[in-house]
Amino acid sequence: MTEQTKRSGRRRGSGESPQTREAILAAALGAFEEKGYGGTTIRGVATAAGVDPALVMHFFGSKDGLFDAAIRGPGMPLRRLREVIDAGPPAELGERLIRRYLSLWDDPAAAPRLRAVMQAATSAPAAGQILRDFMVAEILRPLAEHLGGDDGETRAVLVASQMIGVALTRYLLHVEPMTALSTEQVTAALGPTVQRYLTGDLTI
């Protein structure tokens, strides 16, 4: 190891490679999940990733930028909700959305990222704003456009409220008996409610 490498604190040969960037993002997601947004620091993420803090700043600019990149990266599981919008009859969209959403949280590869994002977003206004912007652009607006009508945005937000409630009670707070219910039971119970938000009469 050269003296320059020792001084910089960077991993030998890591430089500015895509692998280094992904390692930083992985370390950030772990920190956001474990420590929340407020407890996560650029220095702590850099230490976990084995790089110099300056390299984290070079890639992402700030902690907000780091969180934004973690959400908007290609591996963000929530994007997969869009795949089911046109994947079947409109009358079954509520069930499809709930089933896909539960499958993401039950996926060992996707769940840690979802937990990290939700923990951070509910612990700091800045992180919440970043997640809100992502959800509007990537999920709610496309769903509202699919539904059409003057109340498309309202219907999409109502669906989102149901899904966020599921995430909190089933996967983050582990409230019983929600946690004990099977995927099929939750889908059967919530699918019709989500479907009413999508296509039924709204008394508002």
C-alpha positions in Angstrom: 0.0 0.0 0.0 1.4 3.4 -0.9 1.7 6.4 1.4 -0.9 8.2 -0.8 -3.4 5.3 -0.3 -2.8 5.3 3.4 -3.5 9.0 3.6 -6.6 8.9 1.5 -8.2 6.0 3.4 -9.6 4.6 0.1 -9.6 0.9 -0.8 -6.7 0.0 -3.0 -7.7 0.1 -6.6 -11.3 1.1 -5.8 -11.1 4.6 -7.3 -14.3 5.8 -8.8 -15.5 2.5 -10.2 -19.2 1.6 -10.3 -18.4 -1.2 -7.8 -17.2 1.4 -5.3 -20.3 3.5 -5.8 -22.5 0.5 -5.2 -20.5 -0.4 -2.1 -21.2 3.1 -0.7 -24.9 2.8 -1.5 -25.1 -0.6 0.2 -23.3 0.8 3.3 -25.7 3.7 3.3 -28.8 1.5 3.1 -27.5 -0.5 6.1 -26.9 2.7 8.1 -30.3 4.2 7.2 -32.0 1.0 8.4 -30.0 0.6 11.6 -29.6 4.2 12.6 -32.3 6.1 10.8 -31.7 9.2 8.8 -30.6 11.4 11.6 -28.0 8.9 12.9 -26.5 8.2 9.6 -23.3 10.2 8.7 -21.2 10.5 5.7 -18.1 9.5 7.7 -19.9 6.5 9.1 -21.0 5.4 5.6 -17.5 5.9 4.3 -16.0 3.8 7.1 -18.5 1.0 6.5 -17.7 1.1 2.7 -14.0 1.3 3.3 -13.5 4.5 1.4 -12.6 8.1 2.2 -15.5 10.5 3.1 -14.4 12.7 0.3 -15.2 10.0 -2.2 -18.8 9.7 -0.8 -19.2 13.4 -1.2 -17.7 13.2 -4.7 -20.3 10.7 -5.8 -23.4 12.0 -4.0 -22.7 15.6 -2.8 -24.5 15.3 0.6 -26.5 12.9 2.8 -29.7 13.9 1.0 -28.0 13.1 -2.3 -27.0 9.7 -0.9 -30.5 8.9 0.2 -31.9 10.1 -3.1 -29.5 7.8 -5.0 -30.5 4.9 -2.8 -34.1 5.4 -3.6 -33.8 6.2 -7.3 -31.3 3.5 -8.1 -32.2 0.7 -10.6 -32.7 -1.8 -7.8 -35.4 0.1 -6.0 -38.1 -2.6 -5.4 -41.1 -0.2 -5.4 -40.6 0.4 -9.1 -41.9 -3.2 -9.7 -45.4 -2.1 -8.6 -45.7 -0.4 -12.0 -45.4 -3.8 -13.8 -48.8 -5.0 -12.6 -50.8 -1.9 -13.6 -51.5 -3.2 -17.1 -50.9 -6.8 -16.4 -54.5 -8.0 -16.2 -58.2 -6.9 -16.0 -58.8 -3.6 -14.4 -61.3 -5.2 -12.0 -58.4 -7.3 -10.5 -55.8 -4.4 -10.2 -56.4 -4.0 -6.4 -55.5 -7.6 -5.8 -52.5 -7.5 -8.1 -51.1 -4.4 -6.4 -51.5 -5.8 -2.9 -50.0 -9.2 -3.9 -47.0 -7.6 -5.6 -46.4 -5.2 -2.7 -46.5 -8.0 -0.2 -44.1 -10.1 -2.4 -41.6 -7.2 -2.3 -41.6 -7.0 1.5 -41.4 -10.8 1.7 -38.4 -11.0 -0.7 -35.2 -11.4 1.3 -33.3 -9.4 -1.4 -35.8 -6.5 -1.5 -36.9 -6.2 2.1 -33.8 -4.7 3.6 -33.8 -1.8 1.1 -37.5 -1.2 1.7 -37.0 -1.2 5.5 -34.0 1.2 5.2 -36.0 3.6 3.0 -39.1 3.5 5.2 -37.1 3.9 8.5 -35.3 6.9 7.1 -38.3 8.5 5.5 -40.3 8.3 8.8 -37.5 9.7 10.9 -36.5 12.9 9.0 -38.5 15.4 7.0 -35.8 15.7 4.3 -35.8 11.9 3.7 -39.6 11.9 3.7 -39.7 14.6 1.0 -37.3 12.6 -1.1 -39.3 9.4 -0.8 -42.5 11.4 -1.5 -41.1 12.9 -4.7 -40.0 9.5 -5.8 -43.4 7.9 -5.1 -45.3 10.6 -6.9 -43.1 10.5 -10.0 -42.6 6.8 -10.3 -45.8 5.2 -8.9 -48.6 7.6 -8.0 -48.6 9.7 -11.2 -48.4 6.7 -13.5 -51.2 5.0 -11.6 -53.4 8.2 -11.7 -52.8 8.5 -15.4 -53.9 4.9 -15.9 -57.0 5.5 -13.9 -57.9 8.8 -15.6 -60.7 11.0 -14.6 -60.7 14.1 -12.3 -60.2 11.9 -9.2 -57.3 9.8 -10.4 -54.7 11.4 -8.2 -57.0 11.1 -5.1 -57.6 7.4 -5.9 -53.8 6.8 -6.3 -53.1 8.4 -3.0 -55.7 6.4 -1.2 -54.1 3.2 -2.5 -50.7 4.5 -1.3 -52.1 5.1 2.2 -53.3 1.5 2.4 -49.9 0.2 1.3 -48.0 2.4 3.7 -50.3 1.2 6.5 -49.5 -2.4 5.6 -45.8 -1.8 5.7 -45.9 -0.1 9.1 -48.2 -2.6 10.8 -46.9 -5.9 9.2 -43.2 -5.3 8.5 -41.9 -2.4 10.6 -44.0 -2.4 13.9 -44.9 -6.1 13.7 -48.4 -5.6 15.1 -50.4 -8.7 15.8 -52.4 -10.3 14.3 -51.4 -8.5 11.1 -48.0 -10.2 11.2 -49.4 -13.6 11.7 -51.8 -13.4 8.7 -50.7 -15.3 5.6 -50.0 -13.4 2.3 -53.3 -14.9 1.0 -55.3 -13.7 4.0 -53.9 -10.2 3.7 -54.5 -10.1 0.0 -58.1 -11.4 0.4 -58.8 -8.8 3.1 -57.2 -5.7 1.5 -57.6 -6.4 -2.3 -61.3 -5.4 -2.4 -60.6 -2.3 -0.4 -57.8 -1.2 -2.7 -60.1 -2.1 -5.7 -62.8 0.2 -4.3 -60.2 3.0 -4.1 -59.3 2.3 -7.7 -62.6 1.9 -9.4 -65.5 2.1 -6.9 -67.6 5.0 -5.7 -65.7 7.4 -3.4 -67.9 9.2 -0.9 -65.7 12.2 -0.5 
